[in-house]
Every structure is written in structure tokens, then in C-alpha cells.
Amino acid sequence: MPFVSPAALSAEPDSAGGEVEVLHWWTAKGEMNAADVLQNSLEQQGIGWKNFAIAGGGGESAMTVLKSRAVSGNPPSAAQLKGDDLQEWGMLGFLTNLDKVAQAEHWDQLLPPVISQIMKYQGHYVAVPVNIHRVNWLWVNPALMKQAGATVPDSLDAFFDAAEKLKAAGIVPVALGSDPWQEVTLFESIALAVLGPADYRRAFVDLEMSQLDSKKMVEVFRQFNAMRQYIDVKTKAMEWSDASAMVVHGEAAMQFMGDWAKGELTAMGKVPGEHILCIPAPGTQGYFTYNIDSFAFFKNNSARQLKAQEMMAHTILTPDFQRQFNLAKGSIPVRSDVSLEGFDQCSRASAEAFSASEAQNTLVPSLSQGLANTSYVQAAIFDVVTNFFHSKNADPEQAAHRLARAVKSAR
């Protein structure tokens, strides 16, 4: 692939200059290290960085602030957007067309089809992908498993067997924070294990009522409900990074979380895959739930600002940035030609799993991370799932009925 110089991306002959105000929600320690890679990469090219970080691992607070800024006519230069949010912002006419950069650098050939189609609105690139996260990971403290005489689980039945042994030994089986998206992360891994990739997509992407209100979905809720007894109340009112710390410090044995958790493990001096094990969420071996972080750029009348935006888009997909950023973030590069030398064994396993799942059509978009459907449908599912999880009289069959009705109303 020919190299396209940054100067070729703009009609202006001089250096890019300018400044980008970047809205994101990378505020945990490992995530901030990754954001610093992007900031430093841009500043080295003469582009100023105005950090606009909004705390909240799921991005809900960031989206609220973004909507307020955009409606008032003062959006940031770039914002962390993904999934159907890109379609919604594109439909409203806020986003900059990135086809000039994409065509010059052959994004259609560079990116896996499942990623490139997410980055487009009506066939035009409006966002640039930063990474690929695998969401269906289970993080395991092997010392605690050994202490309890438990085996690392490879199925839901094996998980409950291990959880019982951990609980009997006085060890918290699962660390889980209190954000709704964390609860839905757990739910979607159970759903993938019970439904399989095809029915998962029929339920949460195609929104087929027969799948949402089915016996298999009742079983998803039943298994989800059974998880509650293995989550200690002391793990409530915590961020996801605090739950990761519980696993690292031996306060809990397992955590269902995407591979962004690796950034936290590394920041705490642990080697992912060695000190803390990474295994597919029980029952999801051979499947890959993906979350794609991406940046979209908001329209601006300034030629200098547009040039800075194009430079940022160019930089994100350079091999060096892809390598350095994903080493810090815990994810894997979107470019398959980036060497994984120096990446931990969890990243290498993730890259292999992505390639295999892409070939076998077992890739599924993350429901908890907003990749599966619109924000309206996602909100409806979140309400049903979290209300069920916190109900003292949770009824799996009723929950499946409510899920179908809620999704039908939100479509």
C-alpha cells in the first residue's frame, strides 16, 4: 500500500497546525495511558490537543454532553462515537465526510468489512476506527481458583460449579460494578452462550420478536438470575476498573469484562494471561463479541480545522500508532498487517479469535457497548435487563415477554 504523506491530505501546502478538541470517556488509568498515545502522536505533528474527557465507562455521560454541545452549535472537533450512534449523527448532518482520506489511504482494502461498514453513513466514511476489543472475556485469578479447588470454567455449568466452590471457600466468585452497562456485559455473554451467534444476531441485531420472546431467551434470563448469588454486595457502587482491581488484589476470583481490562491489569503491574488469566466467557469459545472504538469528526467551516481533523484520521490508522495505542489500551489493531510482537498472549489470542470468527461467521456486535442496535433499542434492553437483575421477584419468563415488548416499542 503506498504511503500518503499528511501534506497530500490537504490543499494547503504548509504544516497542519491547528487544534483538535477531542471528546472521549477514557478516564481509567489504563485508558488514559492509551489516550496519551493519541495526544502525543498529534502534538508531534504540530496539532494541538484539547482534552475533553467525560468520566463514565459506558459513555452515557459523554453522549449527553455531546448532544448539548452540538445543539448549541459548538461541537468538539472529534468525539468518540460508535455503532448506530454514527448513523444517527450522520443522519442529522453533523459529521465530516472522510472519503478524501479514506480513498487516498485505501481504507476499503485496509479494514475488515465488518469494521468498514460501521464507519460509513450512506456509503461515505464518517469515522475512523481505533481498535478492536473482544468483550466476551472472563478474567480469572488462578491463585484463588486453586485455593478453592475450583477449575477454570469452559461452560456455564462449569462456571456454576466453580462459583459454588469459591463461595464455600469464602471467596467472592464474581466482581461486578454497579453501572447498567456492566450488568448488560454479563447478560450478553450469557446470551451468546445460550443462544449461539446466529440466534444472538436474530434477537439483538435483527430484533426478531420470535427470538426475543422465546424459550431460549427465558433460559438466558434464568442463567443470568442464577449469577446474582455469586456477586457480593460489597462490589456494588463501583466502576469497572475497581472490579478489575478486586480480581488483581485477590478480593474476587473472576470478572466478565472486555479486554480493556488488560490496561488496568498492566497498570497494576500484572501480566495478562499469566498473573490473571483470560479465557472466553463460559460457553462462548469460538465466538467473538466485538466492540470497535472510533472517532467521528464534526463539521467546521475552518480549513485549518479540517486539515487538523484529516491529520488525526490519517494518524489513527498508521501502523506505528495502531501498535502503540493498542499495546496501551489492551485491544488489538484494526490493521491485520501490524505486528503483534510484544503484545501479551491475551491480545494474540484475541487476534486469532477475531480472524477465526470472521471466517466462520461467528462475530457478533456487543449489546452493552452500543454496537448491536440504536441507542433507543439499547436503552430499552438495558431497562429490562437491569430491572430484572435487581428485582427480588425476578421471573425469567416475564422478563422475556417484557424484553420483546420493550424492543418493539423502541424500534
N, C-alpha and C positions, 0 to 999 in steps of 0.2 A: 504494500500500500504506500503510495507516495506521501512524503511529508508535506504538509501545507503550513507555510510559515504564518505566524499570527498576523503579520502585516497584510497578507493576502486576503484576510477576512474582512478588510475594511477598505473603503475608497480613500481614506485619509492616509497619507504616506508616513506620518510621524508615529512615535510610540503611542501605545494605547492611552495611558494615563487614566484619569477619571477615578471613580469610586463606585463600589457596589455595596449597597445596604442589603444584608442577607438575613432573612428570617428563617430560623430553624429551631428545633427543640432538642438539640444535642447538648444536654446540660449535666449528664452524669460524667464522672471523671474520665472514663474511657472514651466516651463520646466527645468530650471537649478536646481530648488529645487528637482525635480524628479531625475535628473542625479546625484545629490549629494547622493541620497539614494543608488544608484548602486555603486558609488565610495566608500562610507563608508562601505558598505557591503563587498566589496572585500578587502579593506585595513584592516578590522578587521580580515581577514583570512590570512594576510601576503602577499597579492598580491598588487603590486604597480599599480597605475593608472596614465596613461599619457593621459591627456585630449586633444582631437583633435576635437574641436568644430568649425564648419563652419556655420556662420550665414546664414539664409535663410529658412523660414518656410516650403517650399516645398521640400527642399533637393537638388535642382538642382546644386547649387554651390558645395555642398559636393560631389556629384557624379562626377563632373568634376575633383575635386582634387583627389578623389579616383582613377579614371582612370589613371591620371598622375602618381600617386604613384605606382600603380600596374604594369603599363607598364615599369616603370623604375626598377622594381624588388624590391621595398621597400614598400609593402603594410602595413597598420596598422595591429595590432593583430586582431581587431574586427571592424566591420563597421555596421552602421545602414542601413540595406537593407530590401527590402520587395517586395512582389508581383513577377512579372515576372523578375525583376532585379535579383532575386535569381537564376532563371533559366538561365539567360544569363551568370552570373558569374560562375555558376556550369558547364555550357557547355564549358567555357573557361578553366576549370580545376584549378581555383584559390582557391576553398573553401575546408575547412577541413571537413572530414566526422565525424559527431557527433553520429553515431549509437551506439558507446560504452556507452556513457552517456544515450542516449535515451532508449536503451534496459534495462540498469541497473535500470532506474527510470520509466520505463513503460510509455513513452510519448504517445504511441498509445492509451492507455487507459485513460490517464490523459487529453488529449487535445480534444476539439471538432473536428470532422472530417474536417470541413471547414477550420480550422486553421492548423491542422497537414499536410494536403496535400499541403498547401502553403509553409511549412517549408522544403519540400523534393525536391530533384533533383534525378530523375530516381529511386525513391523509397527509397532513403537514406536521412536522416536528414542532412541538411547543415546549418540550422539556428535554433535559439531558440526564441519563441515569448515572448514578454514582457507584452503585454496588448491587450485589445480590445477597440477601440474607436468607438463611434457612430458619424457619420459625419452629418446625416440629422437632426440636431438640429436647432431650432430657439431660440435665446436668446432675451428676451423681458424685457424692463424697464417698470414695471407696473405703476409707477407714471406718466410717460409720456403718456401712453395709457389712463389713467384716465383723465389726463389734457385735452387730445384731444377728450374725449368722444368716444374713439375707443375700440373695443372689440378684445381680443387676437384671432388671426385668426386660423381656423382649416381647411381652404381650400384656394385655390388660389383666388377665388372670394372674400372670406372674407378678404384675405390679401390686395387686392387692395382697398377694401372699407375702411379698417383701414388706409392704406397708404394715401388715399385721405384726411381723417380727420386729420391725423397727419400733412400733408403738409399744409392744410388750417389753422392749428393752429400755423404754423411757426416752426414746429419740423421736423428735418431730419428723415425720416422714416427708412432708412437702412444705417448702417455704413459698408463700404466695402473698403478694402485696394486695392492697385494697382497691386499686384502680379497676374500673369495669373492664378495660381492655386486657388486663392481666387475667381476669376470670374468663374472658372470652378466648384468650390464648389457650387456656387449659381446655375449654369446651371444644375448640376447633380441632385440637389434637385427638381428643376422644372421638369426635365426629368422623375424622378421617380414618381412624382405626376401625370404627364400627361400619361406616358407610362404604369405605373404599373411594378411590379418586373419582370414578365415574358418577356415583350417586352423590358424592360431595359436591361436584360441579352442578349436577342437576338441581340440588337443593339450594345452594348458596350463590351460584352464578346465574343459572337459568331460571331459578325461582319457581320450579315446578311444584305446584301445590301437593301433588301426589307423593312427592318426596319429603316435603316439609312436614306434612301431616301423615306420617307413615309409621308402621310398627318399628322399623329400623330407627326412626328418629326418637320414638319413645324409648328405645333401648339406649340411645345416646344420652338422653336426659337421665335415665336410670343410672347409668355408669357415672355420669357427672355428679349426680346426687351422692353416690357412694363415696366420692372423693372427699367430701366435706369433713368426714370424721378423722381424716388424716392431716388436716391443716389446723395447727394450733392457733387459738385466738390471739396469742401474742404476736403473731405475724401480721395482724391487721394494721391498718393505717400506716402502711409502709410503701415506699417506692420500690420498683422492681430491683433497683440496684442494691437496696437494703436486703431484699430477699436473697439476692446472689451472695451477699456478704455472709448471710446466715449459713449457707452451704459451705463457703470457704472456711468460716470460723468453727465449723463443727456443731452449729446450733440446729441444723436441719440436714436431712440426708439428700433431698432431691429438689429440683426446681424445673418446671416446664417453662422454657423461655427460648426466644430466638437467639441466634449466635452473636447478637450484640452484647450478650452477657460475657462473652470472652474478653471484651475490652475491660470490663470490671475485674475479671479474674486476673488478667495480666497486670492491671494497675495495682492489684493487691499482692503481686509477686508470685502468682501461681502459673503453672504451665498447663494450659487447657489440653485435655487428653491424657495428662499424666497425673497431676495432683487432683484435678477434678475431671471426671470422665464425661465425654459427650457421646450420647447414644441416641438413635432415633426415638422419638416418643413411642412408648409401647404400642405395638400393633401397626406402626407406620413404616416399617422397614421397606425400602424400595420406593417410597413416596417422598415427595419434596413439596412442602408448603413454602411458597416464596413471598418475600417482601422486597420491593425494589425502592430504595431511596432515590429521589430525583429532585432536580431543581427546575422550576419554571421561571421565566423572566417576564416582568410586567412592562407593558408598552410605555415608552418615554419619547418625547419629541427631540431630545438632545442626541445629536450624532455621536458626541463623545461618550454619552452614557450607553448608547447602543454598542459602540465599539468595545467598551468595558464588559458588557454582557456577553458579546460574542467571544471575547478573550476568555471569560470564565467558562463558557460552554466548551471551547476548544481545550482548555486546560484540564477539565474534568475527565476527558476521555484520552488523555495522553498516557502511554504505558507507565511512565515514572509516577505520575500522580495516582493512577489506579493501584499500583503496587503499594506505595507508601500509605495512602489513605486506608486501604483495606487491611493492611497489617495493623493499623491503629484501631480500626473500627471493629474488627472481628469478623467481617464479612468477606466475600470473595469478589474479585474483579468481574466487571461485566464483559471485559475483553478476554476471550479464551487464549489469546496469544501472550498474555502476561505470565511470566514465570512465577511459579508458586514456591520457588526455592526460598527457604527461610520462614515460610508460613508454618503454623503449627499443624499437627496431624488432624485436628478438627476441621480446619479450613480445607485441607487436602481431601478429607472425606466428604466435605460439603460439595466441593467442585466435582468430584467423581459422581456423587449422588445426583447433582443437577444434570450433568451430561447424560447419565443413565435414564433419569426420569424424563428428560426431554425426548430421548429416543423412544421410550416406552409409553409416552403419553400419560405419565403419572404425575406431572406437575400440576399443582393446584394453587390458586391465589389465596393469600391469607385473609380470612374474615376479620380477625382482630385488628389487622393493620390497614384496613381500608382498601384492599386490592380486589376483593371479590365483587363488590357492587357499589351502588351510590351511597352517599353519606346518609340519605334518608332511610334506605333499607338497612344500612348498618346500624343506625340508631335504634330502629325498631327491633332488630335482633338483639342488640345489646340490652334493651329494656327487658325483654322476655327472659333472656339468659341470666342476667344479674338478679332480677326479681325472684326467679326460681331458686337461684343459688342461696339467697338469703331468707327464703321462706321456711318457716318451721313446719309447714304442712305441704311441702313440695310434692306435686303429683305429676310424674313424668308424662302420663297420657294427656292431662290437661295442658301441660306445657307445650306439647307438640301441636295441639289444636290452636293454642294462643299464638305460637310461632307462625303458623300458616296465616292466621287472620291478620296478625301484625304486618307481615310482609306484604300481603295482598293490599292492605290499606296504604302502605308506604310506597308502593310501586308508582 
